[in-house]
Amino acid sequence: MKLIGSFTSPYVRKVRITLAEKGIDYEFTNDPPFGPDTKVAQINPLGKVPALILDDGFILFDSRLIVEYLDDHGATGSIPLIPASGTARLQVKRWEVLADGIIDACVAIYLERKRPESQQSQDWMERQQKKINQGLQAASADLGDQAWCAGAAMTLADIALGCTLGYLDIRFPEVKWRATYPNLVRLADKLAERQSFKTTVAPN
């Protein structure tokens, strides 16, 4: 299978970490969707990454759908990252939505800052910043003193949140989450020691 994405995208990183944790071989093509020569729209009509091209040519897009597929098609013996059903599954998917929502707000600010300064909306960026702040507060409160976001072992919930926190470190260093949420720091630092996280850090 082939993964089309960008080295800096946290959504793509979530998929790449899942691929590594599930022991799945793949070919990666770095194609930032805002690049002048991007071909992403030819693969995903929404013009976004990640997009996963399966061996039979079928294409999946959106990181949430892709990780669902990968969790069901991992190497023999790989540990499930998403519970099959019930409250446990709902908790993991809720964490993923929260983590992705923080990233959505970050990306909205990042793109707004790329517009000419005279066209930028400060009110819009403040609304997005509020989502980031509230999202981090909720994540810290929900994590509490637990070792992992949901359950007794790492799940997709931790992968999603770890990618979000890593993206904040790269794109939004002004968000001093490490000084405010020690429990999120502990989780992020623990995840950073995993090989899947080490090999997917965005290049400088």
C-alpha contacts under 8 A as a table, 3 or more apart, distances in Angstrom:
res1	aa1	res2	aa2	distance
1	M	25	D	7.54
1	M	26	Y	5.11
1	M	27	E	6.36
1	M	52	L	7.06
1	M	53	I	5.62
1	M	54	L	4.67
1	M	55	D	5.04
2	K	26	Y	5.53
2	K	27	E	4.65
2	K	28	F	5.86
2	K	29	T	7.43
2	K	52	L	5.75
2	K	53	I	5.01
2	K	54	L	6.62
2	K	55	D	7.90
3	L	26	Y	6.93
3	L	27	E	6.12
3	L	28	F	4.88
3	L	29	T	6.22
3	L	50	P	6.88
3	L	51	A	5.90
3	L	52	L	4.61
3	L	53	I	6.34
4	I	28	F	6.10
4	I	29	T	4.95
4	I	30	N	6.25
4	I	31	D	6.47
4	I	40	V	7.59
4	I	49	V	6.55
4	I	50	P	5.65
4	I	51	A	5.15
4	I	52	L	6.27
4	I	53	I	7.90
5	G	9	S	7.41
5	G	12	V	5.84
5	G	28	F	7.44
5	G	29	T	6.28
5	G	30	N	5.22
5	G	31	D	5.52
5	G	32	P	6.39
5	G	49	V	5.01
5	G	50	P	4.77
5	G	51	A	6.73
6	S	9	S	5.40
6	S	12	V	6.54
6	S	29	T	7.86
6	S	30	N	4.94
6	S	31	D	5.58
6	S	32	P	4.89
6	S	33	P	7.80
6	S	49	V	7.12
6	S	50	P	7.65
7	F	12	V	7.35
7	F	13	R	7.29
7	F	30	N	6.48
7	F	200	T	7.73
7	F	202	A	5.47
7	F	203	P	7.18
8	T	12	V	7.88
8	T	13	R	7.68
8	T	202	A	5.14
8	T	203	P	7.54
9	S	12	V	5.21
9	S	13	R	6.22
9	S	49	V	7.93
10	P	13	R	4.81
10	P	14	K	6.15
10	P	103	I	7.63
10	P	163	C	5.50
10	P	164	T	6.49
10	P	166	G	7.91
10	P	167	Y	6.16
11	Y	14	K	5.20
11	Y	15	V	6.69
11	Y	49	V	7.61
11	Y	50	P	6.80
11	Y	63	S	5.88
11	Y	100	D	7.69
11	Y	163	C	7.67
12	V	15	V	5.15
12	V	16	R	6.20
12	V	49	V	6.69
12	V	50	P	5.18
12	V	63	S	6.92
13	R	16	R	4.91
13	R	17	I	6.01
13	R	163	C	6.73
13	R	200	T	6.30
14	K	17	I	5.29
14	K	18	T	6.20
14	K	63	S	7.32
14	K	159	I	6.36
14	K	160	A	6.04
14	K	163	C	6.23
15	V	18	T	5.01
15	V	19	L	6.13
15	V	50	P	7.71
15	V	63	S	6.30
15	V	66	I	7.06
15	V	67	V	6.04
16	R	19	L	5.04
16	R	20	A	6.28
16	R	196	S	7.88
16	R	200	T	7.04
17	I	20	A	5.06
17	I	21	E	6.09
17	I	159	I	7.37
17	I	196	S	5.16
17	I	197	F	6.36
17	I	200	T	7.03
18	T	21	E	5.06
18	T	22	K	5.97
18	T	67	V	6.64
18	T	70	L	7.24
18	T	71	D	7.66
18	T	156	L	7.80
18	T	159	I	7.79
19	L	22	K	5.19
19	L	23	G	6.09
19	L	24	I	5.23
19	L	25	D	7.40
19	L	70	L	6.86
19	L	74	G	7.85
20	A	23	G	5.11
20	A	24	I	6.27
20	A	25	D	8.00
20	A	196	S	5.65
21	E	24	I	7.92
21	E	78	S	7.39
21	E	196	S	6.55
22	K	70	L	7.34
22	K	71	D	6.92
22	K	74	G	4.71
22	K	75	A	5.90
22	K	78	S	5.38
22	K	79	I	7.12
23	G	74	G	6.26
23	G	75	A	5.34
23	G	78	S	6.95
24	I	74	G	6.09
24	I	75	A	6.17
31	D	35	G	7.37
31	D	38	T	5.91
31	D	39	K	7.23
31	D	40	V	6.89
32	P	35	G	5.44
32	P	38	T	6.52
32	P	40	V	7.85
32	P	49	V	7.74
33	P	38	T	5.62
33	P	39	K	7.55
33	P	40	V	5.84
33	P	41	A	7.87
33	P	47	G	6.55
33	P	48	K	6.20
33	P	49	V	6.93
34	F	38	T	6.86
35	G	38	T	5.24
38	T	41	A	7.68
39	K	42	Q	5.50
39	K	43	I	7.11
40	V	43	I	5.29
40	V	44	N	5.95
40	V	45	P	7.99
40	V	47	G	5.50
40	V	48	K	6.65
40	V	49	V	7.27
41	A	44	N	4.99
41	A	45	P	5.08
41	A	46	L	6.46
41	A	47	G	4.21
41	A	48	K	7.26
42	Q	45	P	6.51
42	Q	47	G	7.81
43	I	47	G	7.81
43	I	51	A	7.27
43	I	59	I	7.51
44	N	47	G	5.36
44	N	48	K	6.45
44	N	49	V	7.78
44	N	51	A	6.56
44	N	59	I	7.87
44	N	61	F	6.64
45	P	48	K	7.95
48	K	51	A	7.51
48	K	61	F	7.92
48	K	62	D	7.84
49	V	61	F	7.17
49	V	62	D	7.07
50	P	61	F	6.07
50	P	62	D	6.14
50	P	63	S	6.17
51	A	59	I	6.80
51	A	60	L	5.70
51	A	61	F	4.39
51	A	62	D	6.76
51	A	63	S	7.85
51	A	66	I	7.92
52	L	59	I	5.58
52	L	60	L	5.06
52	L	61	F	6.23
52	L	66	I	7.02
53	I	57	G	5.78
53	I	58	F	5.87
53	I	59	I	4.52
53	I	60	L	6.49
54	L	57	G	5.20
54	L	58	F	5.30
54	L	59	I	6.12
54	L	60	L	7.76
55	D	58	F	7.38
60	L	65	L	7.13
60	L	66	I	6.17
61	F	65	L	6.77
61	F	66	I	6.43
62	D	65	L	5.64
62	D	66	I	6.30
63	S	66	I	4.98
63	S	67	V	6.06
64	R	67	V	5.47
64	R	68	E	6.34
65	L	68	E	5.19
65	L	69	Y	6.43
66	I	69	Y	5.17
66	I	70	L	6.22
67	V	70	L	4.91
67	V	71	D	5.98
68	E	71	D	5.34
68	E	72	D	6.61
68	E	82	I	7.63
69	Y	72	D	5.33
69	Y	73	H	6.34
70	L	73	H	4.97
70	L	74	G	5.89
71	D	74	G	5.70
71	D	80	P	6.16
71	D	81	L	6.32
71	D	82	I	6.91
72	D	80	P	7.89
74	G	78	S	6.11
75	A	78	S	5.57
80	P	83	P	6.82
80	P	155	T	7.59
81	L	154	M	7.27
81	L	155	T	4.39
81	L	156	L	5.09
82	I	89	R	6.10
82	I	92	V	6.63
82	I	93	K	7.81
82	I	155	T	6.32
82	I	156	L	6.10
83	P	86	G	7.85
83	P	88	A	5.99
83	P	89	R	4.59
83	P	92	V	7.64
84	A	89	R	6.19
85	S	88	A	6.79
85	S	89	R	5.15
85	S	90	L	7.54
86	G	89	R	5.55
86	G	90	L	6.43
87	T	90	L	4.96
87	T	91	Q	6.11
88	A	91	Q	5.22
88	A	92	V	6.47
88	A	150	A	7.41
88	A	151	G	7.70
89	R	92	V	5.28
89	R	93	K	6.24
90	L	93	K	5.24
90	L	94	R	5.97
91	Q	94	R	5.07
91	Q	95	W	6.29
91	Q	150	A	6.64
92	V	95	W	5.19
92	V	96	E	6.39
92	V	149	C	7.85
92	V	150	A	6.21
92	V	155	T	7.20
92	V	156	L	6.54
92	V	157	A	4.98
93	K	96	E	4.95
93	K	97	V	6.25
93	K	156	L	7.91
93	K	157	A	6.91
94	R	97	V	5.10
94	R	98	L	6.24
94	R	157	A	7.99
95	W	98	L	5.09
95	W	99	A	6.13
95	W	149	C	7.64
95	W	157	A	5.14
95	W	160	A	7.52
95	W	161	L	7.41
96	E	99	A	5.14
96	E	100	D	6.00
96	E	156	L	7.13
96	E	157	A	5.39
96	E	160	A	5.51
96	E	161	L	7.10
97	V	100	D	5.16
97	V	101	G	5.90
98	L	101	G	5.04
98	L	102	I	6.43
98	L	135	G	6.67
98	L	139	A	7.70
99	A	102	I	5.34
99	A	103	I	6.56
99	A	135	G	7.66
99	A	160	A	5.81
99	A	161	L	5.10
99	A	164	T	5.94
100	D	103	I	5.00
100	D	104	D	6.08
100	D	160	A	7.13
100	D	164	T	7.16
101	G	104	D	4.91
101	G	105	A	6.39
101	G	135	G	7.71
102	I	105	A	5.27
102	I	106	C	6.34
102	I	131	K	6.62
102	I	132	I	5.10
102	I	135	G	5.99
102	I	136	L	7.74
102	I	164	T	7.11
103	I	106	C	4.88
103	I	107	V	6.08
103	I	132	I	7.89
103	I	164	T	6.06
103	I	167	Y	7.76
104	D	107	V	5.21
104	D	108	A	6.22
105	A	108	A	5.07
105	A	109	I	6.43
105	A	128	Q	4.91
105	A	129	Q	6.93
105	A	131	K	6.48
105	A	132	I	6.34
106	C	109	I	5.26
106	C	110	Y	6.12
106	C	128	Q	7.06
106	C	129	Q	7.51
106	C	132	I	7.11
106	C	168	L	7.95
106	C	172	F	7.90
107	V	110	Y	4.87
107	V	111	L	6.06
108	A	111	L	5.37
108	A	112	E	6.13
108	A	125	M	7.60
108	A	128	Q	7.05
109	I	112	E	5.01
109	I	113	R	6.15
109	I	125	M	5.47
109	I	128	Q	6.65
109	I	129	Q	7.73
110	Y	113	R	5.31
110	Y	114	K	6.69
111	L	114	K	5.14
111	L	115	R	7.00
112	E	115	R	5.49
112	E	120	Q	6.07
112	E	121	S	7.53
112	E	125	M	7.40
113	R	116	P	7.67
113	R	117	E	7.37
113	R	120	Q	6.76
115	R	119	Q	6.40
115	R	120	Q	6.17
116	P	119	Q	5.42
116	P	120	Q	6.54
117	E	120	Q	5.23
121	S	124	W	5.22
121	S	125	M	6.45
122	Q	125	M	5.14
122	Q	126	E	6.09
123	D	126	E	5.09
123	D	127	R	6.23
124	W	127	R	5.18
124	W	128	Q	6.44
125	M	128	Q	5.07
125	M	129	Q	6.08
126	E	129	Q	4.93
126	E	130	K	6.15
127	R	130	K	5.18
127	R	131	K	6.57
128	Q	131	K	5.08
128	Q	132	I	6.45
129	Q	132	I	5.01
129	Q	133	N	6.22
130	K	133	N	5.08
130	K	134	Q	6.02
131	K	134	Q	5.18
131	K	135	G	5.80
132	I	135	G	5.08
132	I	136	L	6.19
133	N	136	L	5.31
133	N	137	Q	6.26
134	Q	137	Q	5.02
134	Q	138	A	6.14
135	G	138	A	5.13
135	G	139	A	6.14
136	L	139	A	5.00
136	L	140	S	6.11
136	L	177	W	7.70
137	Q	140	S	5.27
137	Q	141	A	6.15
138	A	141	A	5.08
138	A	142	D	5.99
139	A	142	D	5.19
139	A	143	L	6.01
139	A	184	L	7.93
140	S	143	L	5.18
140	S	144	G	6.06
140	S	181	Y	6.43
140	S	183	N	6.63
140	S	184	L	6.20
141	A	144	G	5.30
142	D	149	C	7.66
143	L	146	Q	5.71
143	L	147	A	7.99
143	L	148	W	7.23
143	L	149	C	5.48
143	L	183	N	7.37
143	L	184	L	7.76
144	G	183	N	6.86
145	D	183	N	6.89
146	Q	149	C	6.78
147	A	152	A	7.43
147	A	187	L	7.18
148	W	151	G	6.49
148	W	152	A	6.48
148	W	153	A	6.21
148	W	154	M	6.06
148	W	155	T	7.99
148	W	158	D	6.67
148	W	187	L	7.23
149	C	154	M	7.66
149	C	155	T	7.76
149	C	157	A	6.08
149	C	158	D	5.78
150	A	153	A	7.58
150	A	154	M	7.69
150	A	155	T	7.04
150	A	157	A	6.79
150	A	158	D	7.89
151	G	154	M	7.71
154	M	157	A	7.61
154	M	158	D	6.01
154	M	159	I	7.73
155	T	158	D	5.56
155	T	159	I	6.67
156	L	159	I	4.90
156	L	160	A	6.00
157	A	160	A	5.31
157	A	161	L	6.24
158	D	161	L	5.15
158	D	162	G	5.82
158	D	187	L	7.99
158	D	191	L	8.00
159	I	162	G	5.07
159	I	163	C	6.18
159	I	191	L	7.91
160	A	163	C	5.27
160	A	164	T	6.36
161	L	164	T	5.02
161	L	165	L	6.24
162	G	165	L	5.21
162	G	166	G	6.09
162	G	187	L	7.63
162	G	188	A	5.55
162	G	191	L	6.82
163	C	166	G	5.04
163	C	167	Y	6.12
164	T	167	Y	5.13
164	T	168	L	6.36
165	L	168	L	5.10
165	L	169	D	6.42
165	L	188	A	7.03
166	G	169	D	5.13
166	G	170	I	6.52
166	G	188	A	7.80
167	Y	170	I	5.14
167	Y	171	R	5.93
167	Y	172	F	7.42
168	L	171	R	5.38
168	L	172	F	4.69
168	L	173	P	6.27
168	L	175	V	7.07
169	D	172	F	5.84
169	D	173	P	5.14
170	I	173	P	6.44
172	F	175	V	5.71
173	P	176	K	6.66
176	K	179	A	5.54
176	K	180	T	6.64
177	W	180	T	5.06
177	W	181	Y	5.82
178	R	181	Y	5.70
178	R	182	P	6.39
178	R	184	L	7.42
178	R	185	V	5.74
179	A	182	P	7.00
181	Y	184	L	5.46
181	Y	185	V	6.50
182	P	185	V	4.90
182	P	186	R	6.25
183	N	186	R	5.14
183	N	187	L	6.45
184	L	187	L	5.17
184	L	188	A	6.05
185	V	188	A	5.09
185	V	189	D	5.96
186	R	189	D	5.30
186	R	190	K	6.13
187	L	190	K	5.13
187	L	191	L	6.19
188	A	191	L	5.16
188	A	192	A	6.10
189	D	192	A	4.99
189	D	193	E	6.75
190	K	193	E	5.55
190	K	194	R	7.42
191	L	194	R	5.50
191	L	197	F	6.66
192	A	195	Q	7.84
192	A	197	F	5.45
192	A	198	K	6.13
193	E	197	F	7.06
193	E	198	K	6.73
194	R	197	F	5.45
194	R	198	K	6.28
195	Q	198	K	4.95
195	Q	199	T	6.11
196	S	199	T	5.61
196	S	200	T	6.54
197	F	200	T	5.34
197	F	201	V	6.46
198	K	201	V	5.82
